[in-house]
């Protein structure tokens, strides 16, 4: 990944963690799903007007010409939207990544429903705003708001299509303009699949620039570099390069920074890096203990409390299923740090998923717990494994098969496992497994592997052991 993209990953991840990130999606986000772009949408319309769509740049004008020639009847335009944007389309990898992130604000000029479907598939509740009436009503316990700036395929007669629609936008949809202005002032936007040819957005950006001057918030957009292979002649290629460079410089007026990529696949790679970075700040702690030999219960509790306290103090979020014996100590350690700093946003520091005690429905306890573990692991990017033993039902103990199962789930979900072998039991078994083939589980980084190796050393003190754990976690934050 190029340096400017790595820098963006860091900056945008920070905005996400601070709940200040937003997405603005254009047609380019939906085209890989099988939907048409504006040019192909209007191809037959242009042909009816005896125009060559490939020679036209003002596509909004094409829609207006058709409207004029049809006696101010937009039925065919409406039908085009219905036919093109109600067909089956698969949610793209980019949609899946974006919907998995804790982003609460989405704006789009697209008429399709891919964003809201992706959010629903990710187990979230989207609050979709299509018209003014939607803006005044909120869905309870929503996870994200999706603003359909130009309407939705479900209401084709109200979609923004013609020059008349665009020119009357600020009079007919002033609340959308106001809401977008507010978000552009307060949030960091990532524009994806957007060409910046939309006159409504240009007007809004211009108003913000006039009002804020040099105090505008930074925003970002993906642009594909101009490629010689896409042009027939050197003259066409050189002209396209000039246009491209001028557009990039012009966007700087609005504090929109271009993220140049050689291929569209780099967009997915960059979004994936953001996803990893966000998730790796969430640490799943897998641990259970029936016995504590050779240490005392007090010593074990001291270690777990200090570990949890330190993880919270570094700004990481702890995910816990409240494992037997030590789960409550994990929670106490994090809470002690939070309350010592007067920090009250507990949801930003702890994700708790205590295993249900009562069975419901026809599922067995084992199947229910498996599903529960999979759901928990979705919230994390790193998994710590400590201790791991349980009552064997015969007056003794055995290694925790639940911890082994959580390790397997972590691998399946690409969560980085960090077994703390020095704590013995199932954690030690897992530590030997990762150390026998470290390249299978970890990026190639010598400092990381040294830290993981020392996490299996039973002779070092608890402070040094915690230091090695925190070191490994910290290194993983910066590996893409």
BELURTA-V495884 format. One record per residue. RES is the residue in one small letter. PSI is psi in radians with two decimals (NA if undefined). OMEGA is omega in whole degrees, -180 to 180 (999 if undefined). D_CENTER is the distance of its C-alpha to the mean C-alpha in Angstrom with 2 decimals. Layout:
BEGIN
res={RES RES}
psi={PSI PSI}
omega={OMEGA OMEGA}
d_center={D_CENTER D_CENTER}
END
This chain:
BEGIN
res={x x x x x x x x x x x x x x x x x x x x x x x x x x x x x x x x x x x x x x x x x x x x x x x x x x x x x x x x x x x x x x x x x x x x x x x x x x x x x x x x x x x x x x x x x x x x x x x x x x x x x x x x x x x x x x x x x x x x x x x x x x x x x x x x x x x x x x x x x x x x x x x x x x x x x x x x x x x x x x x x x x x x x x x x x x x x x x x x x x x x x x x x x x x x x x x x x x x x x x x x x x x x x x x x x x x x x x x x x x x x x x x x x x x x x x x x x x x x x x x x x x x x x x x x x x x x x x x x x x x x x x x x x x x x x x x x x x x x x x x x x x x x x x x x x x x x x x x x x x x x x x x x x x x x x x x x x x x x x x x x x x x x x x x x x x x x x x x x x x x x x x x x x x x x x x x x x x x x x x x x x x x x x x x x x x x x x x x x x x x x x x x x x x x x x x x x x x x x x x x x x x x x x x x x x x x x x x x x x x x x x x x x x x x x x x x x x x x x x x x x x x x x x x x x x x x x x x x x x x x x x x x x x x x x x x x x x x x x x x x x}
psi={2.35 2.73 -0.73 -0.52 -0.66 -0.73 -0.72 -0.74 -0.78 -0.80 -0.75 -0.60 -0.73 -0.75 -0.68 -0.80 -0.51 0.13 0.60 0.31 2.55 2.77 2.41 1.98 2.28 -3.02 -0.50 -0.39 -0.54 -0.37 -0.74 -0.29 -0.20 -0.02 2.72 2.78 3.09 -0.70 -0.80 -0.51 -0.67 0.18 -0.84 -0.61 -0.80 -0.71 -0.69 -0.47 0.10 0.61 2.63 1.93 -0.51 -0.20 -0.02 2.42 -0.53 1.48 -0.51 -0.64 -0.64 -0.80 -0.67 -0.72 -0.76 -0.76 -0.76 -0.82 -0.33 0.25 0.69 0.64 2.18 0.36 -0.78 -0.67 -0.77 -0.73 -0.62 -0.78 -0.78 -0.79 -0.70 -0.57 0.20 -0.05 2.74 2.37 2.45 2.46 2.30 2.84 -0.64 -0.70 -0.75 -0.74 -0.84 -0.72 -0.37 -0.32 2.64 1.00 2.31 -0.14 2.13 2.29 2.52 2.57 0.03 2.59 -0.30 3.06 0.37 -0.68 -0.86 -0.60 -0.71 -0.72 -0.73 -0.72 -0.44 0.12 0.37 2.84 1.88 2.47 1.83 2.23 1.91 -0.65 -3.14 -0.65 -0.62 -0.56 -0.51 -0.08 2.34 2.40 2.28 2.48 0.68 2.63 -0.44 2.65 2.26 1.94 1.99 1.48 -0.61 0.28 -2.94 2.64 -0.42 -0.30 1.12 -0.53 -0.32 0.04 2.56 1.94 -0.78 3.01 -0.68 -0.75 -0.79 -0.74 -0.47 0.15 -0.86 -0.30 -0.65 -0.44 0.89 -0.51 -0.56 -0.72 -0.78 -0.75 -0.73 -0.68 -0.76 -0.74 -0.67 -0.50 -0.67 -0.29 2.78 2.01 2.50 2.00 2.20 2.23 0.47 2.38 -0.19 0.61 0.09 2.08 -0.54 -0.83 -0.68 -0.69 -0.80 -0.77 -0.67 -0.71 -0.73 -0.72 -0.72 -0.71 -0.68 -0.33 -2.11 0.18 0.42 2.56 2.52 2.40 2.97 2.64 2.56 2.33 2.36 2.36 2.61 2.22 2.26 -0.59 -0.29 -0.01 2.58 -0.58 2.81 -0.61 -0.76 -0.72 -0.81 -0.69 -0.73 -0.66 -0.76 -0.80 -0.78 -0.83 -0.69 -0.68 -0.74 -0.76 -0.65 -0.64 -0.42 -0.41 -0.56 0.20 0.60 2.08 2.22 2.35 1.76 2.34 2.58 -0.55 2.63 -0.40 -0.43 -0.43 -0.81 -0.70 -0.72 -0.76 -0.66 -0.67 -0.67 -0.78 -0.81 -0.79 -0.69 -0.83 -0.59 -0.14 -0.03 2.07 1.98 2.24 1.94 2.11 2.47 2.57 2.22 -0.65 2.88 0.07 2.52 0.05 2.90 2.84 -0.71 -0.73 -0.73 -0.79 -0.66 -0.78 -0.85 -0.73 -0.81 -0.68 -0.85 -0.75 -0.79 -0.72 -0.78 -0.65 -0.39 0.04 0.20 2.67 2.39 2.28 2.22 2.46 0.18 1.08 2.71 2.35 -0.79 -0.12 -0.74 -0.50 -0.64 -0.82 -0.76 -0.72 -0.78 -0.76 -0.66 -0.69 -0.80 -0.78 -0.39 -0.30 0.14 0.45 2.15 -0.01 1.33 -0.56 -0.39 -0.09 -0.35 2.32 1.90 2.27 1.23 2.37 2.32 2.47 -0.53 2.45 2.43 2.40 -2.80 -0.10 2.51 2.88 -0.69 -0.79 -0.71 -0.78 -0.62 -0.84 -0.70 -0.73 -0.69 -0.71 -0.74 -0.77 -0.38 -0.34 -0.05 2.78 -0.28 2.46 2.13 2.41 2.06 2.42 -2.15 1.16 2.85 2.94 2.29 0.04 0.09 0.36 0.07 -2.69 2.91 2.82 2.56 1.99 -0.42 -0.68 -0.71 -0.74 -0.69 -0.60 -0.81 -0.70 -0.71 -0.77 -0.76 -0.64 0.24 0.62 2.32 2.12 2.36 1.46 2.28 1.50 -0.46 -0.27 -0.04 -2.96 -2.46 -0.57 -0.64 -0.68 -0.77 -0.61 -0.75 -0.61 -0.82 -0.59 -0.36 -0.36 1.16 -0.57 -0.34 -0.50 -0.36 2.64 2.78 1.66 2.03 -0.67 -0.70 -0.83 -0.61 -0.74 -0.76 -0.71 -0.76 -0.35 -0.17 0.05 1.98 -0.08 -0.24 2.69 2.95 -0.63 -0.76 -0.63 -0.77 -0.68 -0.72 -0.67 -0.84 -0.63 -0.80 -0.76 -0.76 -0.72 -0.72 -0.41 -0.46 0.19 2.27 NA}
omega={-179 -174 -177 177 176 178 178 179 180 -176 -177 175 178 179 179 -179 180 -179 -179 -176 176 179 170 -174 174 -175 -178 178 -175 -176 178 178 179 179 -178 171 -177 -177 180 177 -175 -175 -180 178 179 179 177 -180 -177 178 176 -175 -179 177 -176 176 -179 -175 177 179 179 179 179 179 179 179 180 -176 -179 -180 -179 178 -177 -178 -178 177 179 -179 177 179 -178 -177 -174 -171 172 177 180 179 -180 175 -174 175 179 176 -178 -180 -178 -178 179 -177 179 177 -173 -175 177 171 179 171 -178 179 -176 -175 -174 -178 -179 177 179 178 179 178 177 178 -178 179 178 175 -172 -179 -179 -179 -176 -179 178 -176 -177 179 -179 175 180 176 178 178 -179 176 179 180 178 -170 -178 177 -172 -179 179 179 -173 -179 180 -178 178 -174 -172 176 178 -179 -178 -177 179 -173 -174 175 -176 -180 -176 -178 175 178 -180 -179 180 176 180 -180 180 177 -169 -174 175 -176 166 176 -177 -179 -174 -175 -179 173 -175 -177 179 -179 180 178 -178 178 179 179 180 -180 180 -176 -174 179 -178 -177 -179 174 177 174 -174 177 176 173 174 178 177 -176 -179 -177 -179 -175 -176 -176 176 -180 178 180 -180 179 179 178 179 178 -178 -179 179 180 179 179 -179 179 178 176 -179 -179 176 -175 -179 175 -174 179 177 -177 -178 178 178 176 178 178 -180 178 178 178 176 179 179 -176 178 -177 -177 172 175 -174 175 178 178 -179 176 -179 171 177 -174 -179 3 179 176 177 -179 -180 179 -180 179 180 -177 179 -178 179 -180 179 -178 179 179 -178 179 177 178 176 -180 174 -175 172 179 -178 -176 172 -175 -179 -179 179 175 -179 -178 180 179 -180 179 177 -176 -177 176 -179 -178 179 -173 -180 -173 -179 179 -177 -176 169 -175 179 179 180 178 -178 -176 177 177 179 -173 -177 176 178 -179 180 180 -179 178 178 -179 180 179 179 179 -174 178 -177 -172 175 177 179 174 179 -179 -180 179 172 -178 177 -180 178 -178 -180 179 -178 175 177 -175 176 176 178 178 179 179 176 -179 178 178 -180 -180 -176 176 172 -176 -179 175 177 179 -174 -179 179 174 178 -176 179 179 177 -179 178 178 -180 -178 -179 178 179 -174 -179 178 -171 -171 170 -178 -180 -174 180 178 -177 176 179 179 179 -179 177 176 -177 -177 -177 -179 -179 -176 179 179 178 178 178 -180 178 -179 178 180 179 -179 179 -179 179 -172 176 -175 999}
d_center={18.19 20.12 20.53 19.24 15.87 15.74 16.72 13.99 11.34 13.22 13.66 10.25 8.98 12.11 11.48 8.29 10.60 13.35 11.83 12.86 9.99 10.40 10.05 13.42 13.76 17.14 19.11 17.90 14.58 16.83 19.73 18.53 18.41 22.13 22.54 24.97 24.67 26.99 29.76 30.04 29.72 32.77 34.71 37.29 37.58 38.46 40.92 42.68 43.17 44.59 41.79 39.89 36.16 35.62 37.85 36.19 33.56 33.77 32.21 32.28 36.02 36.35 35.05 37.45 40.35 39.91 39.84 43.01 44.79 44.01 45.84 42.72 41.45 37.75 38.01 37.30 34.17 32.96 33.85 31.95 28.70 29.45 30.41 27.58 24.59 25.65 26.04 23.96 20.87 18.32 14.62 13.47 11.24 9.23 9.07 8.15 5.17 4.02 5.71 4.63 2.43 5.92 6.52 10.07 11.57 11.69 14.89 16.33 19.82 19.39 21.67 19.96 17.95 15.16 12.30 13.94 14.83 11.40 10.48 13.86 13.51 10.58 13.28 12.37 14.99 14.52 17.33 18.34 20.66 23.04 26.17 27.70 28.55 24.94 24.23 26.82 25.65 22.60 21.43 21.88 19.02 16.40 12.70 11.90 14.45 14.69 17.55 19.46 21.37 23.79 24.16 23.45 25.32 26.66 28.63 29.74 32.73 30.59 28.16 28.42 30.23 33.49 34.72 36.16 32.76 31.21 34.27 34.39 30.70 31.18 34.12 32.70 29.08 29.54 27.17 24.21 25.43 25.75 22.34 20.65 22.95 21.96 18.20 18.96 21.18 18.98 15.37 13.91 13.09 11.56 13.95 13.24 16.17 18.37 21.97 22.99 26.13 25.52 28.39 26.83 23.88 26.40 28.60 25.95 24.89 28.60 29.36 26.78 28.21 31.70 30.96 28.96 30.47 29.22 27.02 24.04 20.47 18.88 16.55 15.39 15.84 15.99 19.60 21.33 24.42 27.75 29.19 32.96 32.76 31.50 34.76 38.38 40.07 39.61 40.42 37.57 35.16 36.46 36.27 32.64 31.85 33.65 31.79 28.42 29.34 30.78 27.72 25.47 28.06 28.37 24.69 25.26 27.50 24.50 22.65 20.26 19.79 19.71 17.62 20.10 19.46 22.30 20.62 17.74 16.60 15.72 12.91 11.31 12.40 10.91 7.34 8.12 9.63 6.87 5.15 8.85 9.70 7.63 8.96 12.27 13.04 13.41 16.81 18.24 22.01 24.13 27.75 30.90 34.51 37.85 39.89 39.40 42.14 43.07 41.50 42.32 40.04 40.20 39.13 36.16 35.06 35.50 33.29 30.46 30.71 30.69 27.75 25.60 26.93 26.10 22.50 21.98 23.96 21.64 18.75 17.00 16.10 18.38 17.77 21.21 23.14 26.18 28.20 31.98 33.92 31.29 28.27 29.86 30.53 26.88 26.17 29.24 28.38 25.04 26.75 29.64 27.51 25.70 29.03 30.78 28.60 28.77 24.99 24.50 20.79 20.94 17.70 15.89 18.03 18.77 17.39 20.65 21.35 25.14 26.53 28.51 32.24 33.51 33.01 32.22 32.85 34.01 31.49 32.93 31.85 30.58 28.41 27.05 26.23 24.53 22.16 21.65 20.89 18.32 16.50 16.81 15.55 12.17 11.53 12.65 12.53 16.26 19.13 22.50 25.58 28.69 32.09 31.80 35.09 36.44 39.75 41.23 43.35 46.55 46.87 44.81 41.27 39.01 35.68 32.73 31.69 28.68 27.41 28.12 26.16 23.13 23.46 23.57 20.46 18.62 19.86 18.94 15.27 15.24 15.35 17.80 21.06 23.34 26.56 28.93 32.11 34.38 33.85 35.57 35.47 32.51 30.44 33.25 33.33 29.65 30.20 33.04 30.89 28.21 30.99 32.89 30.21 27.74 26.47 25.21 22.88 22.15 21.47 24.80 25.39 28.82 28.00 25.35 27.85 30.59 28.66 27.89 31.56 32.79 30.76 33.35 36.32 38.22 40.58 38.25 37.99 35.14 34.21 34.01 32.07 29.45 29.43 28.70 25.82 24.25 25.04 23.26 20.11 20.34 20.93 17.88 15.67 17.02 17.24 15.03}
END
